[in-house]
């Protein structure tokens, strides 16, 4: 929260200016009924001139009133201008700060927030917070002024009108509190049921083949029907609740008007008050009560905005756990391109389950190391520690002999390139997607790219969904290769390639990337058998490590994997 | 989802990103027709419509009468006729309460009416979307479809529930007020109309200006949200390639542009209030000055002036509201138009005379030709007969047409020519439901639903016993995956199944297919992310499970398909080789070469 306020500090003057203009605008709004009253009482009714209308007075006061109103209007526009400058720039600052923070979070922190939630925070919650700030600057000041100023003006007319305000005030307050109290929790329910409905739609559109293949259209329609019913019912309740606010307030307000008329008639009879004053009083009371009505709306923005502010504060207060630890000194004389694991243990913070137990491993410069193992045994986690996507819970990971925590993260990632399991592409051209590694020519993907209607300039639609899995992978591999780092990691990133393409890739790797340290995670024995060494990972520990030949002789797990793929053909 | 189809669909579909960014006001193409059709949704709710109309009439009547009473009270006050005041005040009280009750009823009725209509509209739309044929869904952007079901439906819903009754009461109020004003004083009414014209003029000018900036802002907002969504979702790639700084720069640029436009747009928007206020006061001065002049000449009473002050306010409010409503209604009608265009799309033809369950599972392709895009044939004269209980494998490079064969077999796409028969019956004569019930499919993109693991596994049939479910889970090797989840089979999977790895998701989808006890099992790259030992165990389980059943397997990994009774090697939509693994190896043809590439260097 503190960090949110810190960003607000530099706008204090503009905010003050906006509030000042608002006060002036409201002051004019409050002063204007007095002139109206003068026009009616003195001009039209001619009270002081013995009942003769005074047209000159009407016109001269009218012109003065218009001038003042125009001044008030200009103040109003000025207040809008400064409020928007303050609020929107503040929102922009927060948005940029949040985005920057999110981009620098560790993977673990991103996972903990969840991608969807981070997106909503940067988009929706910032808007809500912005609204909140602008409401407070403008609306709150306005309501308060209307309320206090209106009451003061009313009482200055005649104290007896105060009784009516005193009666109406608690009634309206009860109405507001009741509605806000009842609807606020409903807004959360409403958001949830809307999310649920949207996720059902999304799942069905994306998974339509499964729905159809299993002939489940009817059941999905029923599932949707339930969610739809729930949403509609909640929406109905909220709308009915909200629709209480206005009519009840109107009734109270209008009864107050009747009350003013009654009290006024008594006063006029006694000769204490002129009829025009009664009319001014009616105007004031509707201003006061309207001010309260606006307050009710502001309270809604306020409670929603506060929830958003909390969510944004969470993001801004999360310091990235991946920081360059300057206290650790880089080791002198480390060989470039080496990677070492020293007693590394890793557990995901989310569930506390230990994924890697005491890993010790040295990878030499220029070596090709393959990692093989069952689904979920920790292969991806192991390699993610090298470019410091995650930090080990215990032990040390060294690159070029220097602890990864002593590296500047950007320099480290310049040195280490990971071709991720999931090929994430951006909505730009294929050329730009490949060039994020390094601008230039491309490799394995060349053939198919040339087949695309616009070759390298073909746009990639919807995060690469317009390309097949194999095609996406080729682009992802091409950009990893182009980056020309000293350490290259392939995280099961050839699974969707056909055999010929994959074989060509490995051939190219050993030919053109001989001095690069290569770490390859794969499922196929054929993909790993030519590696200098193969690590067999089992249940988070290194079960065996050695060349294909050595492992065939010594590791039952490796042989088992081998058999599952090759069996009798190996001897054929 | 099949890669080849996706890419083809996208090739035609490049650039056709739907009207996702809703402009503040859009012009519908055929507004009248759409409006008429939208109104038809109200027919079943006729009694609500009538009650709503009655409550609106009641509310407006009370709203129009009240100032009249007020004015006569003021008149009496001025005339010092204090006896006459209390009865008038009593009447005012009644009228005000009546007005309040009527508005309350209006709120209730319009909410109910709106929700009932939107419930039906949404249900109908969803029912339509899931019954659309696969080609339609492949050729339309999913984001676009989504936005129609959410944004457009929401817009229509809002207009129905709120704007409609406001529109009705606004028009009534306008008419009522004008009638009342004329009945008091014709010249004063005409004068008030001048100021109203002025406010309409100002509104128009401002709204043209506003629309331009709102539109610009909408576009920038869409861009910004796009950046956030893409870059946050792909945060891992951004980090891995050290792109944080350039990404942050891009974001800041768009964000700054948005802020600048936003400030302009909102200042214009916010200036409307003070401007209207000025015009209203101008109107007051005119009414007061001319009123006084008329009063001096004895043409009207002073009470009439106070009534006029209220009436002129009442008069300009609905006019401003109506201008606003007009824009809202236009947007909603444009949304409804898009919704109707989906509702009008042709549903999938699932018909077929044969509704008898398939019990053998004999599949035969005869001279099958097929193209996604006319003129670009992807399957050429495909002939294949699969005997019951056999295991057939399709191999070939990306784009060779393997997945297309599956698409054709379960009637996701229609053939150009030739026939496919199952148990000797042309599939066009078998009802889709029967055909698909008989088939169990596992696709490469493992789709799971936000539901418990149990319901995901029992997707085909909820009534299956837990015992059978656990058996199937064991066969598919996903029992261990489930055991590691916090609540076992009752764990609710999150939307994208984020709490599972790709391989684990594939195991669950295999379990789901096993549990549907299919006559024909189709595995399309179903185990690509599963390690080979686990895959081997699944295959062993399958042998038992698929006894007397037909299976069709597509895979890159040759180890996956080696046991097949027949291997079909495909290349660009043609069958180039068929035979068992041994036969094909002996033949030293394409399959042999493929095999050697996979194991290149292995035996040396």
Contacts between the chains, C-beta under 8 A, distances in Angstrom:
chain1	res1	chain2	res2	distance
A	25	B	274	7.0
A	29	B	277	7.6
A	32	B	281	6.7
A	36	B	284	6.7
A	36	B	288	7.3
A	36	B	309	7.9
A	39	B	285	7.9
A	39	B	288	4.9
A	39	B	292	7.5
A	40	B	288	7.2
A	40	B	302	7.5
A	40	B	305	7.2
A	40	B	306	7.4
A	43	B	288	7.3
A	43	B	292	5.5
A	44	B	288	7.1
A	44	B	291	6.7
A	44	B	292	4.4
A	44	B	295	5.7
A	44	B	302	5.8
A	44	B	305	6.4
A	45	B	78	6.5
A	45	B	302	6.1
A	53	B	292	5.2
A	53	B	295	5.8
A	53	B	296	4.3
A	54	B	292	7.9
A	55	B	289	7.4
A	55	B	292	5.7
A	55	B	293	5.7
A	55	B	296	6.3
A	58	B	288	5.9
A	58	B	289	5.1
A	58	B	292	4.4
A	58	B	293	7.9
A	59	B	289	5.6
A	62	B	285	3.9
A	62	B	288	6.2
A	62	B	289	5.4
A	63	B	285	7.7
A	65	B	281	6.8
A	65	B	285	6.2
A	66	B	281	6.6
A	66	B	282	6.3
A	66	B	285	5.7
A	69	B	277	7.1
A	69	B	278	5.5
A	69	B	281	4.3
A	69	B	282	7.7
A	70	B	278	5.9
A	72	B	274	7.3
A	72	B	277	7.4
A	73	B	274	3.9
A	73	B	275	6.5
A	73	B	277	6.1
A	73	B	278	4.5
A	74	B	274	7.6
A	75	B	274	7.9
A	76	B	271	7.7
A	76	B	273	6.5
A	76	B	274	3.3
A	76	B	277	7.2
A	77	B	267	7.4
A	77	B	270	7.5
A	77	B	271	4.8
A	77	B	274	5.5
A	80	B	266	7.4
A	80	B	267	5.4
A	80	B	270	3.5
A	80	B	271	6.1
A	80	B	274	7.6
A	81	B	267	5.2
A	83	B	270	7.7
A	84	B	262	7.6
A	84	B	263	4.7
A	84	B	266	4.8
A	84	B	267	5.3
A	84	B	270	7.0
A	85	B	263	6.0
A	88	B	259	4.9
A	88	B	262	5.1
A	88	B	263	5.1
A	88	B	266	7.2
A	89	B	259	6.2
A	89	B	263	7.8
A	91	B	259	7.3
A	92	B	255	5.5
A	92	B	256	6.6
A	92	B	258	7.5
A	92	B	259	4.1
A	95	B	255	5.6
A	96	B	248	7.6
A	96	B	251	6.9
A	96	B	252	5.2
A	96	B	255	5.6
A	99	B	228	6.9
A	99	B	248	6.5
A	99	B	251	5.1
A	99	B	252	8.0
A	99	B	255	7.7
A	100	B	248	5.1
A	102	B	232	6.1
A	102	B	235	7.2
A	103	B	231	7.3
A	103	B	235	6.9
A	103	B	238	6.4
A	103	B	239	7.8
A	103	B	244	4.4
A	103	B	247	6.0
A	103	B	248	5.8
A	104	B	244	6.1
A	105	B	235	7.6
A	107	B	235	7.6
A	107	B	236	6.4
A	107	B	239	7.4
A	110	B	235	5.4
A	114	B	498	7.4
A	115	B	232	5.7
A	115	B	233	5.3
A	115	B	235	7.4
A	116	B	495	7.6
A	118	B	232	5.1
A	119	B	228	5.5
A	119	B	229	5.5
A	119	B	232	5.2
A	119	B	233	7.6
A	122	B	228	4.9
A	122	B	232	7.1
A	123	B	224	7.6
A	123	B	225	5.4
A	123	B	228	5.7
A	197	B	150	8.0
A	198	B	146	7.8
A	198	B	150	5.7
A	199	B	450	5.6
A	199	B	495	5.4
A	200	B	450	7.7
A	201	B	126	6.9
A	201	B	129	7.8
A	201	B	146	6.2
A	201	B	149	5.0
A	201	B	150	6.7
A	202	B	146	6.2
A	202	B	495	7.5
A	203	B	447	7.6
A	203	B	449	5.5
A	203	B	450	6.4
A	203	B	495	7.2
A	204	B	126	7.6
A	204	B	129	7.1
A	204	B	130	5.7
A	205	B	129	6.7
A	205	B	137	7.2
A	205	B	142	5.1
A	205	B	145	5.5
A	205	B	146	6.1
A	206	B	142	6.4
A	206	B	447	6.7
A	207	B	447	3.7
A	207	B	449	7.1
A	208	B	130	6.7
A	208	B	132	7.9
A	208	B	134	7.0
A	208	B	137	5.4
A	209	B	1	6.4
A	209	B	134	6.8
A	209	B	412	7.0
A	209	B	441	7.7
A	209	B	443	6.2
A	209	B	447	7.5
A	210	B	441	7.5
A	210	B	443	6.8
A	210	B	447	4.7
A	210	B	459	7.8
A	211	B	130	6.1
A	212	B	130	7.8
A	212	B	134	7.0
A	212	B	348	7.8
A	212	B	412	7.2
A	212	B	436	6.6
A	213	B	410	6.2
A	213	B	436	5.5
A	213	B	439	6.7
A	213	B	441	4.4
A	214	B	436	7.2
A	214	B	441	7.9
A	214	B	459	5.6
A	214	B	460	5.0
A	214	B	516	6.5
A	215	B	432	7.8
A	215	B	433	4.9
A	215	B	436	4.9
A	215	B	437	5.3
A	215	B	460	7.9
A	216	B	459	6.5
A	216	B	460	7.5
A	217	B	130	4.9
A	217	B	131	6.1
A	220	B	130	5.7
A	221	B	123	7.4
A	221	B	126	6.4
A	221	B	127	5.2
A	221	B	130	6.6
A	224	B	123	7.1
A	224	B	126	4.7
A	225	B	123	5.9
A	228	B	119	5.9
A	228	B	122	5.4
A	228	B	123	5.8
A	228	B	126	7.5
A	229	B	119	7.0
A	232	B	115	4.5
A	232	B	116	7.8
A	232	B	118	6.7
A	232	B	119	4.6
A	233	B	115	7.7
A	235	B	111	7.8
A	235	B	115	5.9
A	236	B	111	5.3
A	236	B	112	6.4
A	236	B	115	4.6
A	239	B	107	7.1
A	239	B	111	3.8
A	239	B	114	7.8
A	239	B	115	7.7
A	239	B	161	6.6
A	240	B	107	6.6
A	240	B	108	5.6
A	240	B	111	5.5
A	242	B	107	7.7
A	243	B	103	7.8
A	243	B	104	6.8
A	243	B	106	7.7
A	243	B	107	2.5
A	243	B	108	6.5
A	243	B	111	6.6
A	244	B	104	7.1
A	244	B	107	7.4
A	246	B	103	6.6
A	246	B	107	7.6
A	247	B	100	4.5
A	247	B	101	7.3
A	247	B	103	4.0
A	247	B	104	4.3
A	247	B	107	6.9
A	248	B	100	7.0
A	248	B	104	7.7
A	250	B	96	7.6
A	250	B	99	7.0
A	250	B	100	5.4
A	250	B	103	6.7
A	251	B	96	6.2
A	251	B	97	6.0
A	251	B	99	7.8
A	251	B	100	3.6
A	254	B	66	7.4
A	254	B	92	7.6
A	254	B	96	3.7
A	254	B	99	7.4
A	254	B	100	7.5
A	255	B	93	6.6
A	255	B	96	6.5
A	257	B	70	7.6
A	257	B	92	7.8
A	257	B	96	7.9
A	258	B	89	5.2
A	258	B	92	5.2
A	258	B	93	5.4
A	258	B	96	7.1
A	261	B	70	7.6
A	261	B	73	5.5
A	261	B	77	7.6
A	261	B	85	7.3
A	261	B	89	5.9
A	261	B	92	7.7
A	262	B	85	7.4
A	262	B	86	7.4
A	262	B	89	5.6
A	264	B	77	6.8
A	265	B	73	7.8
A	265	B	76	7.9
A	265	B	77	5.7
A	265	B	82	5.9
A	265	B	85	4.7
A	268	B	77	5.6
A	268	B	80	7.2
A	268	B	82	7.9
A	269	B	80	7.3
A	269	B	82	5.1
A	275	B	74	6.6
A	275	B	77	4.9
A	275	B	78	5.0
A	275	B	302	8.0
A	278	B	74	7.4
A	278	B	77	6.5
A	279	B	74	6.8
A	279	B	306	5.9
A	351	B	486	7.8
A	372	B	531	7.9
A	373	B	531	6.9
A	374	B	531	4.7
A	374	B	533	6.4
A	374	B	534	6.3
A	375	B	501	6.4
A	375	B	503	3.5
A	375	B	504	6.3
A	375	B	507	7.6
A	375	B	529	7.2
A	375	B	530	5.7
A	375	B	531	5.2
A	375	B	534	6.1
A	376	B	481	7.7
A	376	B	501	5.7
A	376	B	503	6.8
A	376	B	504	6.3
A	387	B	239	8.0
A	387	B	240	6.5
A	389	B	236	7.1
A	389	B	239	6.7
A	389	B	240	7.6
A	410	B	242	5.3
A	410	B	244	7.9
A	413	B	239	7.0
A	413	B	240	6.5
A	413	B	241	7.5
A	413	B	242	4.8
A	414	B	242	5.9
A	417	B	240	7.1
A	417	B	241	7.7
A	418	B	240	4.9
A	420	B	236	5.9
A	420	B	237	6.4
A	420	B	240	6.5
A	421	B	502	7.0
A	422	B	236	7.8
A	422	B	502	7.7
A	424	B	233	7.3
A	424	B	234	3.9
A	424	B	236	6.9
A	424	B	237	4.4
A	426	B	230	6.1
A	426	B	234	6.8
A	427	B	226	7.3
A	427	B	230	6.1
A	436	B	241	5.3
A	436	B	243	6.2
A	437	B	241	6.6
A	452	B	11	7.9
A	453	B	11	6.2
A	453	B	14	7.6
A	458	B	14	7.8
A	459	B	14	6.4
A	459	B	15	7.9
A	461	B	10	5.6
A	461	B	13	7.4
A	461	B	14	6.4
A	461	B	17	7.6
A	461	B	141	7.9
A	462	B	141	7.0
A	462	B	142	7.6
A	462	B	143	6.6
A	463	B	230	6.2
A	463	B	233	7.2
A	463	B	234	7.4
A	465	B	6	6.8
A	465	B	10	7.5
A	465	B	142	8.0
A	466	B	6	6.4
A	466	B	7	6.3
A	466	B	9	7.7
A	466	B	10	3.0
A	466	B	11	7.7
A	466	B	13	7.5
A	466	B	14	7.5
A	467	B	3	7.6
A	467	B	6	7.3
A	467	B	7	5.7
A	467	B	10	7.4
A	468	B	2	7.7
A	468	B	3	2.3
A	468	B	4	6.3
A	468	B	6	6.0
A	468	B	7	5.3
A	468	B	398	6.1
A	468	B	399	7.8
A	469	B	3	5.5
A	469	B	444	6.5
A	469	B	445	8.0
A	470	B	3	6.2
A	470	B	398	4.4
A	471	B	3	7.0
A	471	B	7	6.7
A	471	B	398	7.2
A	479	B	241	7.6
A	483	B	241	7.2
A	492	B	529	7.3
A	495	B	528	5.1
A	495	B	529	6.0
A	495	B	556	8.0
A	496	B	3	7.9
A	496	B	398	8.0
A	496	B	525	7.8
A	496	B	528	6.6
A	496	B	556	7.5
A	497	B	556	7.5
A	498	B	396	8.0
A	498	B	397	4.3
A	498	B	398	5.7
A	498	B	556	5.6
A	499	B	556	6.5
A	499	B	558	7.5
A	499	B	594	5.8
A	499	B	597	5.0
A	499	B	598	4.7
A	500	B	397	6.8
A	500	B	594	7.3
A	500	B	597	5.4
A	501	B	397	7.8
A	503	B	597	4.6
A	503	B	598	7.3
A	503	B	600	5.9
A	523	B	529	7.8
A	523	B	530	7.8
A	523	B	531	5.5
A	523	B	532	6.0
A	523	B	557	7.6
A	524	B	532	7.3
A	524	B	557	6.5
A	524	B	559	7.9
A	524	B	598	7.4
A	525	B	532	7.8
A	525	B	602	7.8
A	526	B	598	5.0
A	526	B	599	5.5
A	526	B	600	7.4
A	526	B	602	6.6
A	529	B	601	7.5
A	529	B	602	6.1
A	530	B	601	6.1
A	560	B	533	5.9
A	561	B	531	7.4
A	561	B	532	5.9
A	561	B	533	5.6
A	564	B	532	4.4
A	564	B	533	4.8
A	564	B	535	6.9
A	564	B	536	4.0
A	564	B	559	6.8
A	565	B	532	4.9
A	565	B	557	7.6
A	565	B	559	4.0
A	566	B	559	7.0
A	566	B	599	7.2
A	566	B	602	7.7
A	567	B	562	7.9
A	569	B	562	7.5
A	569	B	599	7.9
A	570	B	602	7.5
A	570	B	603	7.3
A	572	B	585	7.6
